[in-house]
């Protein structure tokens, strides 16, 4: 499953478990923050996490 698919599912279901795992993934992706796709995913995650918390 892609990060984008997991993000969509987490948003649709409000699953705290998925959001927790996505937060772990976000941390692991920090070293590749300059890669466009990673930056886009992390930004989308940040936007969703701010609304869910």
Phi and psi restraints in degrees (value plus and minus 20) as a CYANA .aco file:
   2 UNK   PHI     -98.8   -58.8
   2 UNK   PSI     141.7   181.7
   3 UNK   PHI     -81.3   -41.3
   3 UNK   PSI     -56.4   -16.4
   4 UNK   PHI     -86.6   -46.6
   4 UNK   PSI     -59.7   -19.7
   5 UNK   PHI     -86.1   -46.1
   5 UNK   PSI     -63.2   -23.2
   6 UNK   PHI     -82.8   -42.8
   6 UNK   PSI     -59.0   -19.0
   7 UNK   PHI     -84.0   -44.0
   7 UNK   PSI     -62.4   -22.4
   8 UNK   PHI     -83.9   -43.9
   8 UNK   PSI     -62.0   -22.0
   9 UNK   PHI     -86.9   -46.9
   9 UNK   PSI     -63.6   -23.6
  10 UNK   PHI     -80.8   -40.8
  10 UNK   PSI     -61.3   -21.3
  11 UNK   PHI     -85.9   -45.9
  11 UNK   PSI     -64.4   -24.4
  12 UNK   PHI     -86.9   -46.9
  12 UNK   PSI     -56.2   -16.2
  13 UNK   PHI    -118.7   -78.7
  13 UNK   PSI     -38.3     1.7
  14 UNK   PHI      50.0    90.0
  14 UNK   PSI       5.9    45.9
  15 UNK   PHI     -90.9   -50.9
  15 UNK   PSI      93.3   133.3
  16 UNK   PHI     -84.9   -44.9
  16 UNK   PSI     -54.1   -14.1
  17 UNK   PHI     -82.6   -42.6
  17 UNK   PSI     -65.6   -25.6
  18 UNK   PHI     -86.3   -46.3
  18 UNK   PSI     -62.7   -22.7
  19 UNK   PHI     -81.4   -41.4
  19 UNK   PSI     -57.3   -17.3
  20 UNK   PHI     -82.4   -42.4
  20 UNK   PSI     -65.8   -25.8
  21 UNK   PHI     -86.0   -46.0
  21 UNK   PSI     -57.6   -17.6
  22 UNK   PHI     -86.7   -46.7
  22 UNK   PSI     -53.7   -13.7
  23 UNK   PHI     -85.0   -45.0
  23 UNK   PSI     -59.1   -19.1
  24 UNK   PHI     -83.0   -43.0
  24 UNK   PSI     -65.3   -25.3
  25 UNK   PHI     -80.1   -40.1
  25 UNK   PSI     -62.9   -22.9
  26 UNK   PHI     -76.9   -36.9
  26 UNK   PSI     -64.2   -24.2
  27 UNK   PHI     -82.2   -42.2
  27 UNK   PSI     -62.9   -22.9
  28 UNK   PHI     -88.6   -48.6
  28 UNK   PSI     -45.1    -5.1
  29 UNK   PHI    -104.9   -64.9
  29 UNK   PSI     -26.2    13.8
  30 UNK   PHI     -73.7   -33.7
  30 UNK   PSI     -57.2   -17.2
  31 UNK   PHI     -87.4   -47.4
  31 UNK   PSI     -39.4     0.6
  32 UNK   PHI    -128.0   -88.0
  32 UNK   PSI       4.4    44.4
  33 UNK   PHI     -78.8   -38.8
  33 UNK   PSI     -43.3    -3.3
  34 UNK   PHI    -102.6   -62.6
  34 UNK   PSI     -30.3     9.7
  35 UNK   PHI     -96.4   -56.4
  35 UNK   PSI     109.1   149.1
  36 UNK   PHI     -74.3   -34.3
  36 UNK   PSI     -65.9   -25.9
  37 UNK   PHI     -85.4   -45.4
  37 UNK   PSI     -58.3   -18.3
  38 UNK   PHI     -88.2   -48.2
  38 UNK   PSI     -64.4   -24.4
  39 UNK   PHI     -81.1   -41.1
  39 UNK   PSI     -60.6   -20.6
  40 UNK   PHI     -84.9   -44.9
  40 UNK   PSI     -65.1   -25.1
  41 UNK   PHI     -82.8   -42.8
  41 UNK   PSI     -65.6   -25.6
  42 UNK   PHI     -84.1   -44.1
  42 UNK   PSI     -57.4   -17.4
  43 UNK   PHI     -85.7   -45.7
  43 UNK   PSI     -64.0   -24.0
  44 UNK   PHI     -81.7   -41.7
  44 UNK   PSI     -62.4   -22.4
  45 UNK   PHI     -83.0   -43.0
  45 UNK   PSI     -64.6   -24.6
  46 UNK   PHI     -79.1   -39.1
  46 UNK   PSI     -63.3   -23.3
  47 UNK   PHI     -83.4   -43.4
  47 UNK   PSI     -60.6   -20.6
  48 UNK   PHI     -92.9   -52.9
  48 UNK   PSI     -63.5   -23.5
  49 UNK   PHI     -81.6   -41.6
  49 UNK   PSI     -57.8   -17.8
  50 UNK   PHI     -82.9   -42.9
  50 UNK   PSI     -53.4   -13.4
  51 UNK   PHI    -101.9   -61.9
  51 UNK   PSI     -45.7    -5.7
  52 UNK   PHI    -105.0   -65.0
  52 UNK   PSI     -48.0    -8.0
